[in-house]
Amino acid sequence: MTKPDMNSKSPIAGILWMVMTGICFVMVTALVKTLGGSVPAAQSAFLRYVLGLVFLLPIWRELLQTRLTKRQLGLFGIRGAVHAVGVAFWFFAMSRIPIAEVTAMNYLTPVFVTILAAFSLGEKLAIRRILAIVAALAGAALILRPGFRVLDPGHLAMLGTATMFSASYLIAKVVSDELDAKMVVAMLSITVPIGLLPLALMDWITPNFTQVFILFGVALFATVGHYTMTRAFAAAPVSVTQPVTFLQLVWSVIIGALFFAEPPDSFVIAGGAVIMAAVSFITWREARAKKRAVTPLVNATKG
């Protein structure tokens, strides 16, 4: 039996790349969780982005030669600030609640993008998309179960993360029509640590070697994850790769149970499945309508 060529343009290649993407992003969550809050959330996020700047070195000269307009610089500045808040919320949530819950609630980001696009970009919401959004919100309620258990601040942080990442993604869609993708990613990598610096300095501690090593691992897995995600986009349609992102929840449940003594929660799994099904439906509808995609993959909004 021949091994599938992961560089070819085929659904199998896209699925394999997306499986690798999911593993990378779950490893990001797991590594942050190993810190156990020993490094404040904003500082952890700041150090992750500072350490990640090393991955821009191969394209640094190209970046310096790019000329940006004042409008573009302003949009990048706003995106950096918004994304910085979202990343700080995300790192806080990862240190507070189970990995599976972080992963499941992150599925809300594309849903929030669809809602925000309706208000900010004038996107029309057909009745089927509205029903899909309602289903996704019901899935979130299934995960949170307000009134049936005590909610942790980490759950509220994840709602904040989804909101901030949604706004960040919509700004990215605007500048992506004007600039190369490498510039869009690079400017996010540069502006986010600037936005995080004041938050990090508010509660700064001197990290030890082990903590810095773990945060470098976070930066590495995040960078590799974005690369494999890009390869998945190139290899197969989004409608094929989108459902594969649900495997992230499977990896999260396994890692949480094996390494963090987090027992599987059937409500979280069910809620994540409902949200993922709704996101997949919205994505499929956009592909059928042959519109310029607004709803991103779950991974596309991650830091």
C-alpha positions as semicolon CSV with decimal commas, in nm:
position;residue;x (nm);y (nm);z (nm)
1;M;0,000;0,000;0,000
2;T;0,151;0,332;-0,106
3;K;0,184;0,614;0,140
4;P;-0,024;0,924;0,051
5;D;0,178;1,220;-0,074
6;M;0,114;1,500;0,174
7;N;0,235;1,758;-0,075
8;S;-0,022;1,664;-0,338
9;K;-0,351;1,841;-0,383
10;S;-0,599;1,586;-0,258
11;P;-0,856;1,546;0,019
12;I;-0,638;1,285;0,191
13;A;-0,339;1,521;0,200
14;G;-0,558;1,803;0,333
15;I;-0,700;1,580;0,605
16;L;-0,354;1,461;0,711
17;W;-0,220;1,815;0,727
18;M;-0,522;1,920;0,933
19;V;-0,476;1,627;1,172
20;M;-0,120;1,748;1,231
21;T;-0,252;2,102;1,279
22;G;-0,492;1,984;1,548
23;I;-0,217;1,798;1,733
24;C;0,006;2,107;1,725
25;F;-0,260;2,337;1,867
26;V;-0,359;2,091;2,138
27;M;0,010;2,074;2,233
28;V;0,006;2,453;2,267
29;T;-0,275;2,424;2,521
30;A;-0,110;2,133;2,703
31;L;0,226;2,311;2,734
32;V;0,064;2,629;2,868
33;K;-0,126;2,417;3,119
34;T;0,197;2,258;3,244
35;L;0,300;2,604;3,365
36;G;0,003;2,583;3,601
37;G;-0,025;2,958;3,638
38;S;0,333;2,983;3,768
39;V;0,386;3,255;3,507
40;P;0,104;3,514;3,482
41;A;-0,116;3,471;3,176
42;A;-0,030;3,803;3,008
43;Q;0,342;3,748;3,067
44;S;0,323;3,391;2,931
45;A;0,150;3,517;2,618
46;F;0,402;3,801;2,582
47;L;0,701;3,567;2,610
48;R;0,539;3,322;2,365
49;Y;0,520;3,596;2,102
50;V;0,864;3,742;2,174
51;L;1,023;3,396;2,146
52;G;0,821;3,336;1,829
53;L;0,983;3,637;1,657
54;V;1,280;3,415;1,577
55;F;1,064;3,244;1,315
56;L;1,037;3,574;1,124
57;L;1,413;3,595;1,064
58;P;1,401;3,420;0,720
59;I;1,168;3,689;0,584
60;W;1,289;3,988;0,787
61;R;1,453;4,167;0,490
62;E;1,139;4,126;0,280
63;L;0,930;4,269;0,563
64;L;1,153;4,577;0,594
65;Q;1,112;4,648;0,223
66;T;0,731;4,650;0,242
67;R;0,572;4,995;0,257
68;L;0,247;5,025;0,450
69;T;-0,006;5,307;0,432
70;K;-0,118;5,492;0,746
71;R;-0,454;5,319;0,717
72;Q;-0,292;4,976;0,705
73;L;-0,068;5,059;0,999
74;G;-0,373;5,172;1,192
75;L;-0,560;4,852;1,115
76;F;-0,260;4,642;1,217
77;G;-0,233;4,842;1,540
78;I;-0,600;4,785;1,623
79;R;-0,572;4,418;1,537
80;G;-0,263;4,379;1,752
81;A;-0,435;4,536;2,052
82;V;-0,753;4,331;2,011
83;H;-0,562;4,007;1,954
84;A;-0,336;4,078;2,252
85;V;-0,637;4,095;2,484
86;G;-0,776;3,775;2,330
87;V;-0,446;3,591;2,373
88;A;-0,417;3,706;2,737
89;F;-0,771;3,575;2,802
90;W;-0,683;3,249;2,623
91;F;-0,366;3,187;2,826
92;F;-0,558;3,263;3,146
93;A;-0,831;3,015;3,051
94;M;-0,576;2,745;2,963
95;S;-0,433;2,769;3,315
96;R;-0,777;2,750;3,480
97;I;-1,010;2,504;3,305
98;P;-0,969;2,157;3,147
99;I;-0,800;2,132;2,807
100;A;-1,113;1,981;2,651
101;E;-1,325;2,278;2,761
102;V;-1,074;2,528;2,621
103;T;-1,075;2,341;2,291
104;A;-1,453;2,305;2,272
105;M;-1,517;2,671;2,353
106;N;-1,261;2,780;2,097
107;Y;-1,496;2,637;1,832
108;L;-1,718;2,939;1,905
109;T;-1,478;3,179;1,735
110;P;-1,596;3,113;1,375
111;V;-1,955;3,148;1,493
112;F;-1,878;3,487;1,648
113;V;-1,701;3,585;1,325
114;T;-2,022;3,512;1,132
115;I;-2,226;3,722;1,375
116;L;-1,981;4,015;1,371
117;A;-1,956;4,000;0,990
118;A;-2,331;4,053;0,968
119;F;-2,300;4,379;1,161
120;S;-1,963;4,512;1,042
121;L;-1,940;4,386;0,682
122;G;-2,309;4,376;0,595
123;E;-2,312;3,998;0,548
124;K;-2,663;3,861;0,508
125;L;-2,772;3,586;0,744
126;A;-3,005;3,338;0,577
127;I;-3,244;3,149;0,801
128;R;-3,032;2,832;0,782
129;R;-2,723;3,017;0,897
130;I;-2,922;3,175;1,180
131;L;-3,038;2,829;1,288
132;A;-2,679;2,705;1,274
133;I;-2,570;2,995;1,497
134;V;-2,850;2,918;1,744
135;A;-2,740;2,553;1,747
136;A;-2,379;2,657;1,816
137;L;-2,487;2,879;2,104
138;A;-2,692;2,588;2,240
139;G;-2,376;2,377;2,222
140;A;-2,194;2,643;2,423
141;A;-2,471;2,637;2,682
142;L;-2,434;2,259;2,700
143;I;-2,064;2,300;2,776
144;L;-2,107;2,578;3,033
145;R;-2,432;2,457;3,191
146;P;-2,492;2,783;3,380
147;G;-2,708;2,730;3,686
148;F;-2,610;2,363;3,705
149;R;-2,249;2,414;3,805
150;V;-2,021;2,691;3,925
151;L;-1,854;2,862;3,632
152;D;-1,483;2,936;3,654
153;P;-1,343;3,274;3,544
154;G;-1,165;3,071;3,276
155;H;-1,497;3,002;3,106
156;L;-1,572;3,374;3,087
157;A;-1,218;3,432;2,961
158;M;-1,280;3,189;2,674
159;L;-1,593;3,381;2,575
160;G;-1,376;3,693;2,572
161;T;-1,115;3,510;2,367
162;A;-1,369;3,407;2,104
163;T;-1,498;3,765;2,080
164;M;-1,152;3,924;2,051
165;F;-1,024;3,666;1,802
166;S;-1,337;3,720;1,592
167;A;-1,269;4,093;1,566
168;S;-0,902;4,020;1,490
169;Y;-0,995;3,781;1,210
170;L;-1,229;4,028;1,043
171;I;-0,956;4,293;1,040
172;A;-0,722;4,033;0,893
173;K;-0,974;3,967;0,615
174;V;-0,967;4,337;0,524
175;V;-0,587;4,371;0,508
176;S;-0,545;4,030;0,343
177;D;-0,714;4,174;0,033
178;E;-0,437;4,434;0,012
179;L;-0,119;4,263;0,134
180;D;0,067;3,934;0,113
181;A;-0,027;3,675;0,373
182;K;0,328;3,673;0,512
183;M;0,302;4,043;0,594
184;V;-0,034;3,994;0,766
185;V;0,106;3,714;0,985
186;A;0,431;3,901;1,052
187;M;0,256;4,220;1,160
188;L;0,042;4,022;1,401
189;S;0,358;3,865;1,545
190;I;0,509;4,211;1,592
191;T;0,208;4,406;1,721
192;V;0,072;4,149;1,966
193;P;0,376;4,151;2,199
194;I;0,368;4,532;2,192
195;G;0,005;4,517;2,305
196;L;0,082;4,254;2,567
197;L;0,385;4,431;2,717
198;P;0,190;4,671;2,946
199;L;-0,026;4,380;3,070
200;A;0,282;4,164;3,127
201;L;0,466;4,434;3,323
202;M;0,172;4,472;3,563
203;D;0,249;4,136;3,724
204;W;0,597;4,042;3,602
205;I;0,801;3,758;3,751
206;T;1,143;3,641;3,637
207;P;1,089;3,306;3,460
208;N;1,334;3,021;3,509
209;F;1,496;2,821;3,230
210;T;1,230;2,549;3,234
211;Q;0,948;2,801;3,197
212;V;1,124;2,976;2,908
213;F;1,187;2,638;2,742
214;I;0,817;2,547;2,771
215;L;0,710;2,882;2,626
216;F;0,953;2,838;2,336
217;G;0,785;2,502;2,277
218;V;0,449;2,685;2,271
219;A;0,583;2,924;2,008
220;L;0,726;2,636;1,805
221;F;0,404;2,430;1,803
222;A;0,194;2,738;1,724
223;T;0,418;2,826;1,429
224;V;0,424;2,470;1,296
225;G;0,048;2,451;1,343
226;H;-0,009;2,758;1,127
227;Y;0,223;2,615;0,862
228;T;0,045;2,277;0,849
229;M;-0,289;2,457;0,845
230;T;-0,176;2,655;0,540
231;R;-0,075;2,330;0,370
232;A;-0,418;2,185;0,450
233;F;-0,588;2,487;0,291
234;A;-0,381;2,439;-0,024
235;A;-0,439;2,064;-0,046
236;A;-0,816;2,039;-0,001
237;P;-1,136;2,247;0,016
238;V;-1,229;2,397;0,353
239;S;-1,548;2,192;0,350
240;V;-1,326;1,881;0,365
241;T;-1,078;1,998;0,628
242;Q;-1,319;2,181;0,860
243;P;-1,481;1,871;1,019
244;V;-1,133;1,727;1,088
245;T;-1,075;2,003;1,344
246;F;-1,317;1,820;1,573
247;L;-1,035;1,570;1,634
248;Q;-0,872;1,841;1,845
249;L;-1,136;1,773;2,106
250;V;-1,051;1,403;2,096
251;W;-0,678;1,475;2,148
252;S;-0,767;1,721;2,425
253;V;-0,977;1,465;2,612
254;I;-0,699;1,204;2,585
255;I;-0,419;1,438;2,694
256;G;-0,630;1,584;2,974
257;A;-0,710;1,238;3,110
258;L;-0,357;1,098;3,079
259;F;-0,147;1,390;3,199
260;F;-0,371;1,628;3,394
261;A;-0,619;1,395;3,568
262;E;-0,912;1,557;3,385
263;P;-1,189;1,299;3,344
264;P;-1,383;1,308;3,014
265;D;-1,697;1,521;3,035
266;S;-1,977;1,396;2,810
267;F;-2,146;1,738;2,814
268;V;-1,829;1,908;2,687
269;I;-1,785;1,650;2,411
270;A;-2,151;1,677;2,308
271;G;-2,146;2,057;2,317
272;G;-1,825;2,068;2,113
273;A;-1,975;1,831;1,858
274;V;-2,284;2,052;1,821
275;I;-2,073;2,367;1,775
276;M;-1,841;2,195;1,527
277;A;-2,138;2,065;1,326
278;A;-2,284;2,416;1,312
279;V;-1,951;2,567;1,200
280;S;-1,911;2,297;0,935
281;F;-2,262;2,368;0,804
282;I;-2,195;2,742;0,781
283;T;-1,868;2,674;0,597
284;W;-2,039;2,433;0,359
285;R;-2,313;2,685;0,284
286;E;-2,056;2,953;0,202
287;A;-1,875;2,711;-0,029
288;R;-2,203;2,621;-0,202
289;A;-2,290;2,985;-0,245
290;K;-1,939;3,045;-0,390
291;K;-1,899;3,353;-0,176
292;R;-1,576;3,504;-0,049
293;A;-1,535;3,305;0,270
294;V;-1,598;3,492;0,592
295;T;-1,629;3,206;0,837
296;P;-1,278;3,080;0,915
297;L;-1,156;2,742;1,024
298;V;-1,133;2,707;1,401
299;N;-0,754;2,703;1,380
300;A;-0,732;3,007;1,158
301;T;-0,811;3,240;1,447
302;K;-0,562;3,099;1,695
303;G;-0,259;3,282;1,820
